[in-house]
Amino acid sequence: MTYILKPQFHHPSLPTNKLGFTRRDYEGRVSTLCAGCGHDSISAAIVQACFEIDLEPHRLAKLSGIGCSSKTPDYFLSASHGFNTVHGRMPSVLTGANLANRELIYLGVSGDGDSASIGLGQFAHAMRRGVNMAYIVENNGVYGLTKGQFSATADKGSKSKKGAVNSDSGIDLVAMALQLGATFVGRSFSGDKDQLVPLIKAALTHKGAAFIDVLSPCVAFNNHKGSTKSFDWVREHNEAVNRLDVILGRAPVTAAYAPGSLVEVAQHDGSVLMLRKVARDYDATDRVKAMAYLHERQAVGEIVTGLLFVDPDSEDLHDALATVAKPLNALSDAELVPGKAALDRINAALR
């Protein structure tokens, strides 16, 4: 029950980050999702990522829409800002909040129904405008709250729990994000914490539109034989292109990965993405090659995961609009209302 708080007592020996917070300080209320739901694993990964990058909880704004996925922000970072929007409208509400206060870190949590159906247009414009946000879609291919109908991301030919076969082609949000101009695009699996946590860390520190599609099996309606979103199917068809770690400018991190070539991608804030290649000759900084690779592996039934694309020279919506450095919600009346003379000059320039 979401009104039940977790115990506030912390064991004195729990490890702390540079802010003095324990991992427990980044948790939320008790989850009401089904036991074993992949969404809870994603919430745990978000908690771990925020703990590891030493994020002050009050600096994060978490927004969501409607659906099982959009309930999850209640289950992490209780001390952060939060807003639950209407169905499919999270991106536009987040865009407005971001324009008003650029000093916060924005995390949008959505689902395949919320983003690939009623919110598809909102998703598209947030990506193409480069809204500075981490956009996570918890993708299970079904409408879990309404008893398991296929969602728009369900693969053609996949079977429902009752045996119905999906005859519609599925929407690939990763391919759309690449096409629309997102400057950070990744895909992961809720059951792969080692891959997911670094991806979320990198997305939260990226400047621009960062999108992560997380395959998150629905244990109630979409975890059976014939489903292409089940735990077994994703594990058997997962094709990881790289392994990722994030080195913050102020905090060196070491990580052990399987042998392979190493690629370093510097971010605007001084952090460095360390990409340990798994797939031969995969270049995560080439948008066209990333799109071609996705289609190539999809044709043989593989699900490509990892950091699929990143633009090291990315910009965001504030850069495009040339907004002032001071947050708009902190400007005074004199700064916001310059007077009739200024308005006359603007009108004259438009004639």
HUJONOR-V190428 format. One record per residue. N is the residue number from 1. RES is the residue in one small letter. PSI is psi in degrees with one decimal (* if undefined). Layout:
# HUJONOR-V190428
N/RES/PSI
N/RES/PSI
This chain:
# HUJONOR-V190428
1/m/128.3
2/t/-14.4
3/y/-6.4
4/i/118.9
5/l/149.1
6/k/153.7
7/p/139.8
8/q/-7.3
9/f/130.8
10/h/140.7
11/h/133.9
12/p/-18.8
13/s/7.1
14/l/136.7
15/p/149.6
16/t/158.2
17/n/-169.2
18/k/-18.9
19/l/-6.1
20/g/6.3
21/f/146.3
22/t/170.2
23/r/-33.6
24/r/-27.6
25/d/-13.2
26/y/4.5
27/e/172.2
28/g/-144.4
29/r/175.5
30/v/131.3
31/s/142.6
32/t/7.2
33/l/164.8
34/c/144.0
35/a/127.3
36/g/-1.5
37/c/133.9
38/g/-25.5
39/h/-35.7
40/d/-32.5
41/s/-35.9
42/i/-42.6
43/s/-42.2
44/a/-36.6
45/a/-38.1
46/i/-44.2
47/v/-47.3
48/q/-41.3
49/a/-46.4
50/c/-37.9
51/f/-43.4
52/e/-28.4
53/i/10.0
54/d/45.2
55/l/128.1
56/e/120.9
57/p/-35.8
58/h/-9.4
59/r/-4.7
60/l/136.4
61/a/118.7
62/k/130.1
63/l/150.3
64/s/174.9
65/g/-115.3
66/i/145.1
67/g/174.3
68/c/-43.7
69/s/-38.6
70/s/-4.9
71/k/-22.8
72/t/-29.3
73/p/-19.4
74/d/-14.2
75/y/5.1
76/f/152.3
77/l/66.6
78/s/-26.2
79/a/6.9
80/s/173.1
81/h/147.4
82/g/146.1
83/f/123.8
84/n/112.3
85/t/-173.6
86/v/174.0
87/h/117.5
88/g/-0.5
89/r/7.8
90/m/-45.9
91/p/-39.6
92/s/-36.8
93/v/-42.0
94/l/-39.6
95/t/-44.4
96/g/-42.4
97/a/-40.3
98/n/-39.7
99/l/-34.5
100/a/-37.8
101/n/94.5
102/r/-4.8
103/e/-13.1
104/l/158.9
105/i/126.9
106/y/129.6
107/l/115.6
108/g/124.8
109/v/127.3
110/s/-179.3
111/g/177.2
112/d/-33.4
113/g/-41.4
114/d/-37.3
115/s/-31.4
116/a/-5.8
117/s/-95.7
118/i/-26.7
119/g/15.1
120/l/-42.5
121/g/-38.3
122/q/-44.0
123/f/-47.0
124/a/-45.2
125/h/-31.3
126/a/-38.0
127/m/-48.0
128/r/-25.8
129/r/-11.0
130/g/37.6
131/v/130.4
132/n/96.0
133/m/157.9
134/a/117.2
135/y/110.6
136/i/123.9
137/v/121.4
138/e/99.4
139/n/108.4
140/n/-1.3
141/g/6.3
142/v/164.9
143/y/93.4
144/g/-32.9
145/l/-19.4
146/t/32.0
147/k/30.6
148/g/23.9
149/q/153.3
150/f/140.3
151/s/178.5
152/a/-15.2
153/t/-0.9
154/a/134.6
155/d/144.2
156/k/129.7
157/g/-11.3
158/s/155.5
159/k/143.6
160/s/173.3
161/k/-30.4
162/k/1.2
163/g/-4.8
164/a/142.6
165/v/131.5
166/n/123.5
167/s/-2.8
168/d/146.0
169/s/139.0
170/g/147.9
171/i/127.2
172/d/101.7
173/l/-28.2
174/v/-47.2
175/a/-38.9
176/m/-42.6
177/a/-40.2
178/l/-44.6
179/q/-35.5
180/l/-10.0
181/g/12.2
182/a/140.7
183/t/0.8
184/f/117.7
185/v/126.0
186/g/161.7
187/r/142.1
188/s/-173.2
189/f/133.0
190/s/-22.9
191/g/5.0
192/d/79.5
193/k/-36.7
194/d/-30.7
195/q/-39.8
196/l/-43.3
197/v/-49.9
198/p/-34.5
199/l/-43.9
200/i/-40.2
201/k/-45.0
202/a/-39.8
203/a/-39.8
204/l/-26.5
205/t/-1.2
206/h/143.6
207/k/118.1
208/g/-166.6
209/a/109.4
210/a/121.4
211/f/132.2
212/i/121.9
213/d/117.2
214/v/113.8
215/l/120.0
216/s/89.9
217/p/137.3
218/c/110.7
219/v/-19.0
220/a/-37.9
221/f/-8.8
222/n/46.4
223/n/36.4
224/h/171.1
225/k/131.8
226/g/-16.3
227/s/138.9
228/t/10.5
229/k/15.9
230/s/164.7
231/f/-47.5
232/d/-44.5
233/w/-46.6
234/v/-41.4
235/r/-39.3
236/e/-23.8
237/h/14.6
238/n/127.1
239/e/95.2
240/a/131.3
241/v/-19.9
242/n/167.8
243/r/141.5
244/l/145.3
245/d/158.4
246/v/125.0
247/i/111.1
248/l/151.3
249/g/-27.2
250/r/-3.8
251/a/93.5
252/p/140.5
253/v/138.1
254/t/147.8
255/a/144.6
256/a/124.2
257/y/165.3
258/a/152.9
259/p/144.5
260/g/166.9
261/s/148.6
262/l/133.5
263/v/130.3
264/e/129.7
265/v/113.4
266/a/138.5
267/q/166.7
268/h/-28.5
269/d/8.6
270/g/-9.1
271/s/159.9
272/v/130.5
273/l/124.2
274/m/111.2
275/l/116.2
276/r/111.2
277/k/138.3
278/v/-51.3
279/a/135.7
280/r/131.4
281/d/19.1
282/y/129.2
283/d/107.8
284/a/-0.9
285/t/5.5
286/d/106.4
287/r/-44.0
288/v/-44.3
289/k/-33.8
290/a/-43.2
291/m/-41.3
292/a/-40.1
293/y/-40.5
294/l/-47.8
295/h/-37.7
296/e/-46.4
297/r/-32.1
298/q/-34.4
299/a/-24.8
300/v/14.3
301/g/19.8
302/e/149.0
303/i/111.6
304/v/127.8
305/t/164.7
306/g/-169.0
307/l/107.0
308/l/-33.0
309/f/141.4
310/v/135.8
311/d/109.7
312/p/-16.0
313/d/38.2
314/s/154.2
315/e/169.0
316/d/-175.2
317/l/-35.1
318/h/-36.7
319/d/-43.4
320/a/-36.8
321/l/-6.2
322/a/45.8
323/t/160.8
324/v/157.4
325/a/-31.8
326/k/132.7
327/p/140.0
328/l/-31.6
329/n/-4.6
330/a/0.5
331/l/148.5
332/s/169.0
333/d/-38.7
334/a/-36.0
335/e/-32.5
336/l/-28.3
337/v/85.3
338/p/-12.1
339/g/171.4
340/k/-35.6
341/a/-42.9
342/a/-39.6
343/l/-39.7
344/d/-41.0
345/r/-40.1
346/i/-45.5
347/n/-38.3
348/a/-36.1
349/a/-19.8
350/l/-4.7
351/r/*
